Amino acid sequence: MRFATLALLTSVLATPVLAADLDYGVLRGSDDDYLPPAPVVDWSGFYVGGHGGYSSAALGFTNAFQPIAAHALRNTVAEAEMNASQYLAARATHSGGASYGVFAGINYQFDEVVAGIEVDYTYFGRSGSTFDQIARSMITKDSFLTTVALTGEATTKIEDYGTIRGRLGYAFGNFLPFFTGGVALGRATVNDTVTVQNYAYNNATYTANQTAATKSYIDNYGYSRFYQDFPPGSIPDAGVSYGPRKKVTVAGLAVGGGLEYAITPNFLLRGEYQYVLFNDFQGHKAELNTVRGGAAIKF
């Protein structure tokens, strides 16, 4: 009897131990069901990509006409007394359109701070023009009624440009807001043309002839057909055009900022704004505002 009781007691005490060894994984699910953590993005490294967007160019022509007109009218009464080379006014204009290109750079990450350097190339190929026309007459000190008629047209075409900029950003996981700043170098074509008509006749002689019994010869210049009996009806020369077309290299500053997103540690997307201000060139001014998107591969 005592042996039977001892065996029953031993069986009861062993039951919890065996129960603890049971595998309840079916009830709580497999450890493999948990998603792995997202990979940590290391922004350090070299990258290369392409970009495309819209650029708006503000084009100025502050001093495009005056040097050409001054050269054409040098040693003339019209310039010495009438200051005729200042007559034409060149007005600013805008031009916009698609722009696209490539970029490359290298980043170095220090904790969350990301610093680097980037170069880019952008093709624009847009132009803008201004036009003005004016004529003035006055009796100059030599008693001639002198007339100057000027027509001016100026065109600027920004072909393309490149920049080299420092880059500074702050990483928020897969997001990298950044700012850039540096220098720009571009190619432009300028075409400034001034057509000059400068004609005059001796107004004192013409006035005297109105009452004189014998008419005197009226000195004149700049006419294709001059009428001695009625000088105001004479036909002036068509004029001479001055100013060649030139290709120039332009330099300036570039600043901007944007946001980059790492889809994977090696594939990046970005949105960016860039402002480029070129130094004055050949009497022209140009500044570009660009909004663009891009994609890059990081190595």
Secondary structure, 3 states (H helix, E strand, C coil): CHHHHHHHHHHHHHHHHHHHCCCCHHHHCCHHHCCCCCCCCCCCEEEEEEEEEEEEEEEECCCCCHHHHHHHCCCCHHHHHHCHHHCCCCCCEEEEEEEEEEEEEEEEEECCEEEEEEEEEEEEEEEEEEEEEEEEEEECCCCEEEEEEEEEEEEEEEEEEEEEEEEEEECECCEEEEEEEEEEEEEEEEEEEEEEEEEEEEHHHHHHHCCCCCCCCCCEECEEECCCCCHHHCEECCCEEECCEEEEEEEEEEEEEEEEEEEECCEEEEEEEEEEEEEEECCEEEEEEEEEEEEEEEC
